Amino acid sequence: MINEKMKKLSPSIDEWLKEAKTDPAALQEGMFLVHNGVVRQTPKAKVRQGIDDGSIVTGMEFAYDTAKVDTAIAETYKMDGIFHVRVWLNEGQLELGDDIMYVLLGGDIRPHVVDALQFLVEKIKSECVTEIEQK
């Protein structure tokens, strides 16, 4: 029998924020920022490079390397003003509209949190995950 990964139930961002705000580090945080990546119909090549082959995405096979994600989170905590990092990644066969990823960051000021979000999401997408678009 093949062991196929099944997609997961998405987390509650309300619960994540409640938990983050009860942490003693929350007293240093002036901003929380959430990223929610979802499976879209438009292929990555069209959105990122303007390459339109006329195809549309019908689903995605998604996987990730836990150790690499943990390393990316640890690197993000080393950034200026970042006190809270939480990441959730889906896995398996995803459909259009399914959640791919949630990231919650808490930090002292907006520029630090925005920079950390850009850094972490890019690191996850470029080094930690495998996304295979199905057309």
N, C-alpha and C positions, 0 to 999 in steps of 0.2 A: 504494500500500500504506500502510495506517495504521501509524504507529509507536507501538505500545502499550508502556507500561512493564511490565516483568515484576517480580514480587515477588523480593526478594533472599534470599540465604541469611543466616540470623541469625549474629551474631558469637559468639565464645567469650568468655564473661565471665571464665573462668579465665585466658585469654590476656591479656585487658585488664588484669586485676589484676596479673598477673606483670609486664607492661610498666610499669604505673603504679608498682609498688614498686621498679623499677630506676631510676626518675628521681631525680635528686638532691633534688628537692622532697619526695620521699616521707619524708625524714627529719623533716620538719615536720608530717607528717600522722599523726593519731591515729585516723582513721576514714575508711572508704570506704563509700559508700552506692550501691546499684544500684536503678534503676527499670526495670521491664519491663512495658510496656503491650501488651495483647493484644486481639484482636477478640473481643468478647463477644456473646452472643445477645440480651441485654437492651438495648433501645434507650437511647441517651443521655438522651432526654427523660424516660424513666421513672426512671432512676437519679438524674439531677440535679434534676429538677423534680417528680417524682412523677406525671407525666402518663402514664397507661396507656391506650393506644388498642387494646390487644390484639395488637399486632404483635410480631414477633420479627425480629431481624437475621439475615440469611442470609449476608452478606458485606459488604465495604467497598471502595470505591475510595479510594485514599490517595495524596496527593502533597504535596510540600513545596517551599519556596523556600530554596535553599541560602544565599543572601546573608543572609536574615533569620535563619536558624539560626546562621550564623557570628556575626552581631551579638549574638544572645542568649547565645552561648557567651562572647564577649568581655565582655559585661556581667556574666556570672556570675563570671568571673575577677577582676573588680574588687570582689567582695564580700569581707567580712572572713573571713580564715582559709581561703580556698579556693585550693588549689594544683594541682588536677587536674580537668579536665572533658573528658569524652568522650561523644559522642552518635552514635548510629546510628539512622537512620530507614528504614523499609521504603518501598516504593512500588508502585503498580499495583493490580491486583485481588487483594484479600486475602480469605481464608476464615476462618470461625470458628476461633479458637485460634491463628491466625497472629500472630507478633510484629509489633507496630506500631512500637515504639520501645524502645531501650535507652539509658539514661543512667548513666554512672558518674561520681561526684564523690568527690574526696578533699580532706579539710581537717583543720584542727587539732583542733576539738572538735565534739561532736555538735550543739549548737544551730546552729552556723554551717553545717554540712553539711546538716542537715534544712531550714533556711531556704533555702539555695541550691537544693536539690532542688525544693522547692515553687515557688520563683521560676522556675527554668529550665523545668520541665515545664509550668507554667501559661503561660509566655511562648511556648513552642513550640506548645502546643495552641491558644492563642488568637490568635497572630499569624503563625505560620510554616507551618501545614499546612492542607490541605483534606481533610476526612473526609466521604465521602458514604456513609451507611449504606444498605444494600440490604435491603429487607424482602420 
